[in-house]
Amino acid sequence: MNEIQTETVAATSSRSSQPNESYGALVWRRFHRSFTGMMGLILVVLLVVVAIFADFIAPMSPVATHESFLPPQAISFRDKDGAFTWRPRVYATAETGELDPVTFQPIVGADLDNPRLLGFFVKGAEYRLFGLLPADRHFFGSTDDAPVHFLGTDKFGRDVLSRAIHGSRISLAIALSVVAIVTIVGTSVGLISGYFGGAADAWIQRFVEVVLAFPQLPLYLALTSLIPVTAPTHVFLTFVVVVMSALGWAQMSREVRGKTLALARIEYVRAAIAVGATDRRIIFQHILPNVMSHVIVAVTLQIPSVILLESFLGFLGFAVKPPLISWGLMLQDTATYSVIGSYPWILTPVAFVLVAVFAFNALGDGLRDAVDPY
């Protein structure tokens, strides 16, 4: 009996001696066990890194023109005689002199006599890193500064891969800017409406219902069409962000209001009111921290919807105008079936959109599962 009591006391003392885990540690301990959540986190980090260092990662300049509608050049580890080599290369495309019997387009093939060796940290088109530091090194590309097109070229002869990498900047910047504004406005309105209640809550919710009742797509097209074509690019981009944010905050505020209504009736909030705590202290010290877990999950799940909306509006020509580059704007080249059938590599931006949507959705699902139990 004494031995059992001794073991129980030892186990209890060992548990009490361990430091208590914080809320963030508990969430991370559960989140890193989620395979899809960790995959989404890794992909999101990679997307952000690619967007920040787009000039360095892109193998070519996004505005440099070459032959239009060149097919993708596959990486090969064999020389022209078919022998294996450790030096990766691509072969320039050349016309074979034959015509496709269906499209009557010239058939092109690999020019085995003109290999282009590949490498890392190669010299290429000049750019300014972060808009400040002049540089000419690229993460990968041709060692002799020859043009290589891993995903082909578009109708103007511009490299599709380089444009897609640079397009991630605008697409992600629009999504993150819109979601940041939506989160700040929606969270603030939801907290005020749910905490104070009464007539203020009634009037705020009627206004929220009016915003939610608007047919968003026709309103997007109508508002963005008000901007003159000659407007500067930054003015057009700012207007698009404002329009998307003005129509997106209402749903966030409704969700935060529901959470605030439930939290305002919990004992520790009533105790804070009883001891004379100010409304500001109660909102920011007691309610907002408990709402943030839901807000973070909602943000990661809302970013994909904004990316899809920007891509759709860009495809219609209402989101981004040249010389800016976005995934949606690149998809304008796929407006006809003949182009898709003859040059399917023009659909490459769709793959970037799908990866971004999957990454943020997987991250949001992982965070939701990790946050809920705690």
C-alpha positions in Angstrom: 0.0 0.0 0.0 2.8 2.4 0.9 4.5 1.6 -2.5 1.4 2.5 -4.4 1.0 5.7 -2.5 4.6 6.6 -3.1 4.3 6.0 -6.9 1.1 8.1 -7.0 2.8 10.9 -5.2 5.8 10.7 -7.5 3.7 10.7 -10.6 1.7 13.7 -9.3 4.8 15.7 -8.4 6.4 14.9 -11.8 3.3 16.2 -13.6 3.1 19.3 -11.5 6.8 20.1 -12.1 6.3 20.2 -15.9 5.6 23.7 -17.2 2.1 24.4 -18.4 1.8 24.6 -22.2 0.6 27.9 -23.7 -2.4 28.0 -26.0 -0.2 28.5 -29.0 1.9 25.4 -28.0 -1.2 23.3 -27.6 -2.5 24.4 -31.1 0.9 23.8 -32.7 1.2 20.4 -31.1 -2.1 19.3 -32.7 -1.6 21.2 -36.0 1.8 19.7 -36.9 0.2 16.2 -36.7 -2.1 17.1 -39.6 -0.5 16.1 -42.9 -2.7 18.3 -45.0 -2.3 21.2 -42.7 1.5 21.0 -42.7 1.4 20.6 -46.5 -0.7 23.7 -46.8 1.7 25.6 -44.5 4.7 24.6 -46.6 3.0 25.5 -49.9 1.9 28.9 -48.5 5.4 29.7 -47.3 6.8 28.7 -50.8 4.2 30.9 -52.5 5.1 33.8 -50.4 8.9 33.3 -51.0 8.3 33.0 -54.7 6.2 36.2 -54.7 8.8 38.1 -52.7 11.8 36.9 -54.8 10.0 36.6 -58.1 12.8 38.5 -60.0 15.4 36.2 -58.7 13.4 32.9 -59.1 12.0 33.6 -62.6 14.4 32.3 -65.2 13.7 35.2 -67.7 12.3 38.7 -67.8 8.5 38.6 -67.9 8.4 41.3 -70.7 11.1 39.9 -73.0 9.6 38.7 -76.3 10.6 35.8 -78.4 8.8 33.6 -80.9 5.1 33.4 -80.1 3.4 30.2 -79.0 6.6 28.2 -78.5 5.8 24.8 -76.9 7.4 23.9 -73.5 11.0 22.8 -73.6 11.5 19.6 -71.6 14.6 19.1 -69.4 16.7 16.3 -70.8 19.7 14.3 -69.4 20.7 12.9 -72.7 22.8 14.3 -75.5 21.9 14.3 -79.2 23.3 10.7 -79.5 21.0 9.5 -76.7 23.9 9.0 -74.2 23.1 9.8 -70.6 24.7 12.9 -69.1 24.7 14.4 -65.7 24.4 18.0 -67.1 20.7 18.9 -67.6 19.8 20.7 -70.8 17.0 21.8 -73.0 17.0 21.8 -76.8 15.8 24.7 -78.8 12.7 24.2 -80.9 12.9 24.3 -84.7 10.4 23.7 -87.5 10.5 20.3 -89.1 9.1 21.6 -92.4 5.8 19.7 -92.0 2.3 20.9 -91.3 -0.2 19.6 -88.8 -3.0 17.9 -90.9 -5.7 19.3 -88.5 -4.5 22.8 -87.6 -2.2 23.3 -90.6 0.3 24.8 -88.2 4.1 24.1 -88.6 5.2 21.1 -86.6 8.2 22.0 -84.4 10.6 19.6 -82.8 13.8 19.6 -80.7 16.9 21.0 -82.4 19.4 18.4 -81.1 22.3 20.4 -82.5 21.7 23.4 -80.3 21.6 22.2 -76.6 21.2 24.8 -73.9 22.9 23.8 -70.7 21.0 24.5 -67.4 22.4 25.5 -64.0 21.6 27.3 -60.8 22.4 31.0 -60.0 23.0 31.8 -63.6 23.5 35.2 -65.2 20.4 36.5 -67.0 18.2 39.5 -67.5 19.0 42.5 -65.2 16.5 43.5 -62.5 16.4 45.3 -59.2 15.9 43.1 -56.2 13.1 44.6 -54.0 13.2 47.5 -56.5 16.5 48.8 -55.0 19.5 46.5 -55.6 20.6 45.9 -59.2 21.3 42.3 -59.9 21.4 39.9 -62.9 21.5 36.5 -61.2 18.6 34.0 -61.4 17.9 30.9 -59.4 17.9 28.7 -62.4 18.1 29.0 -66.2 20.5 28.7 -69.1 24.2 29.0 -68.4 24.9 30.9 -71.6 22.0 33.4 -71.2 20.0 31.8 -74.0 16.2 31.9 -73.8 14.6 28.8 -72.2 10.9 28.3 -72.0 10.0 25.5 -69.6 6.3 26.2 -70.0 6.3 27.7 -73.5 5.5 31.3 -74.6 2.3 33.2 -75.1 0.9 35.0 -78.2 3.4 37.8 -77.7 6.4 35.4 -77.2 6.7 36.1 -73.5 7.8 33.3 -71.2 4.8 31.8 -69.5 6.7 30.5 -66.4 8.3 33.8 -65.7 5.1 35.7 -66.1 3.3 33.2 -63.8 5.9 33.7 -61.1 5.7 37.4 -61.4 1.9 37.2 -61.5 1.9 35.6 -58.1 2.9 39.0 -56.6 -0.2 40.9 -57.8 -2.6 38.0 -57.2 -1.4 37.3 -53.6 -1.0 41.0 -52.9 -4.7 41.7 -53.9 -5.8 38.7 -51.9 -3.9 39.6 -48.7 -4.8 43.3 -48.9 -8.5 42.5 -49.4 -8.5 39.9 -46.6 -6.6 42.3 -44.2 -9.2 45.1 -44.7 -12.1 42.7 -44.5 -10.7 41.2 -41.3 -10.2 44.6 -39.6 -13.5 46.1 -40.6 -15.5 42.9 -40.1 -14.0 42.1 -36.8 -14.5 45.6 -35.4 -18.1 45.9 -36.6 -18.9 42.4 -35.3 -17.4 43.1 -31.8 -19.3 46.4 -31.5 -22.5 44.9 -32.7 -22.4 41.8 -30.5 -21.1 43.4 -27.3 -23.3 46.5 -27.1 -26.4 45.0 -28.6 -29.7 46.8 -28.3 -30.6 49.5 -30.9 -27.0 49.7 -32.1 -26.9 46.0 -32.9 -30.3 46.2 -34.7 -29.2 49.1 -36.9 -25.8 47.6 -37.7 -27.3 44.2 -38.6 -29.9 45.8 -40.9 -27.0 47.5 -42.7 -25.0 44.2 -42.9 -28.1 42.5 -44.4 -28.3 45.2 -47.1 -24.6 44.6 -48.0 -25.1 40.9 -48.0 -28.2 41.3 -50.2 -26.3 42.9 -53.1 -25.6 40.6 -56.1 -21.8 40.8 -55.8 -20.7 39.8 -59.3 -22.8 42.3 -61.3 -21.8 45.0 -58.7 -18.1 44.1 -59.1 -18.3 44.5 -62.9 -20.3 47.7 -62.6 -18.0 49.4 -60.2 -14.7 48.3 -61.8 -16.0 49.5 -65.2 -16.4 53.0 -63.8 -12.6 53.5 -63.9 -11.3 55.1 -67.1 -9.0 53.0 -69.2 -6.4 55.8 -69.0 -6.2 55.7 -65.2 -2.8 54.9 -63.6 -2.3 51.3 -62.7 -2.0 51.9 -59.0 -5.3 53.8 -59.0 -7.0 50.9 -60.8 -5.5 48.4 -58.4 -6.5 50.4 -55.3 -10.0 50.7 -56.6 -10.3 47.0 -57.2 -9.1 46.2 -53.6 -11.5 48.8 -52.2 -14.4 47.3 -54.1 -13.7 43.7 -53.1 -13.2 44.8 -49.5 -16.4 46.9 -49.4 -18.5 43.8 -50.4 -16.6 41.2 -48.3 -16.6 42.4 -44.8 -20.2 41.8 -44.0 -20.0 38.0 -43.7 -17.0 38.3 -41.4 -18.8 40.7 -39.1 -21.8 38.4 -38.9 -19.6 35.5 -37.8 -17.7 37.6 -35.2 -21.0 39.0 -33.9 -22.3 35.5 -33.2 -19.1 34.6 -31.3 -19.2 37.9 -29.3 -22.8 37.3 -28.3 -21.9 33.9 -26.8 -18.7 35.2 -25.1 -20.4 38.3 -23.6 -22.5 36.0 -21.4 -19.6 34.0 -19.9 -18.9 34.3 -16.2 -15.5 36.0 -16.4 -16.9 38.7 -18.7 -19.8 39.4 -16.3 -17.3 39.4 -13.4 -15.2 42.1 -15.3 -18.3 44.2 -15.8 -19.2 43.8 -12.1 -15.8 45.1 -10.9 -16.1 48.1 -13.1 -13.9 47.2 -16.1 -14.3 49.6 -19.1 -15.9 48.4 -22.3 -12.6 48.9 -24.1 -10.8 46.6 -21.7 -13.5 43.9 -21.8 -13.5 43.9 -25.6 -9.7 43.9 -26.1 -8.7 41.9 -23.1 -11.4 39.3 -22.7 -13.5 38.9 -25.9 -11.1 39.7 -28.8 -8.5 37.1 -27.8 -11.2 34.4 -27.7 -12.5 35.5 -31.1 -9.1 35.6 -32.8 -8.9 31.8 -33.2 -12.0 31.8 -35.3 -10.8 34.9 -37.2 -7.5 33.3 -38.1 -9.2 30.3 -39.5 -11.8 32.4 -41.4 -8.9 34.4 -42.9 -7.1 31.4 -44.2 -10.3 30.1 -45.7 -11.3 33.5 -47.3 -8.0 34.1 -49.1 -8.7 31.3 -51.7 -12.1 32.8 -52.5 -10.5 36.2 -53.2 -7.8 34.6 -55.4 -10.5 32.8 -57.4 -12.5 36.0 -57.6 -9.5 38.0 -58.8 -8.7 35.3 -61.4 -12.2 35.4 -62.7 -12.4 39.2 -62.9 -8.9 39.2 -64.4 -10.1 36.8 -67.1 -13.0 39.1 -67.9 -10.6 42.1 -67.9 -12.0 43.9 -64.8 -9.2 43.3 -62.2 -5.7 44.1 -63.4 -4.6 46.0 -66.5 -1.2 45.8 -68.3 1.7 46.3 -67.6 0.8 44.6 -64.3 0.8 40.8 -64.4 -1.6 38.5 -62.5 -2.9 35.0 -63.0 -6.3 36.2 -64.0 -4.9 38.6 -66.6 -2.8 35.7 -68.1 -5.9 33.6 -68.5 -7.3 36.1 -71.0 -5.3 34.4 -73.6 -7.4 31.3 -73.1 -10.7 33.0 -74.2 -11.1 30.9 -77.4 -11.3 27.2 -77.8 -8.9 27.3 -80.8 -6.1 28.7 -78.7 -6.7 26.1 -75.9 -6.7 23.3 -78.4 -3.6 24.4 -80.3 -1.6 25.8 -77.4 -2.7 24.0 -74.2 0.3 25.3 -72.2 -1.4 28.7 -72.0 -3.6 27.2 -69.3 -0.6 27.0 -67.0 -1.8 29.9 -64.7 -4.7 27.6 -63.8 -2.3 25.3 -62.1 -0.8 28.1 -60.0 -4.3 29.2 -59.0 -5.2 25.6 -58.0 -2.0 25.2 -55.9 -2.7 28.5 -54.1 -6.3 27.7 -53.4 -5.4 24.2 -52.1 -2.6 25.6 -50.0 -4.7 28.1 -48.1 -7.7 25.7 -47.8 -5.5 23.0 -46.4 -3.9 25.4 -44.0 -7.3 26.7 -42.9 -8.6 23.1 -42.4 -5.6 22.2 -40.3 -5.9 25.3 -38.2 -9.6 24.7 -37.7 -9.0 21.2 -36.4 -6.2 22.3 -34.2 -8.1 25.3 -32.7 -11.5 23.7 -32.1 -10.5 21.2 -29.3 -9.0 24.0 -27.2 
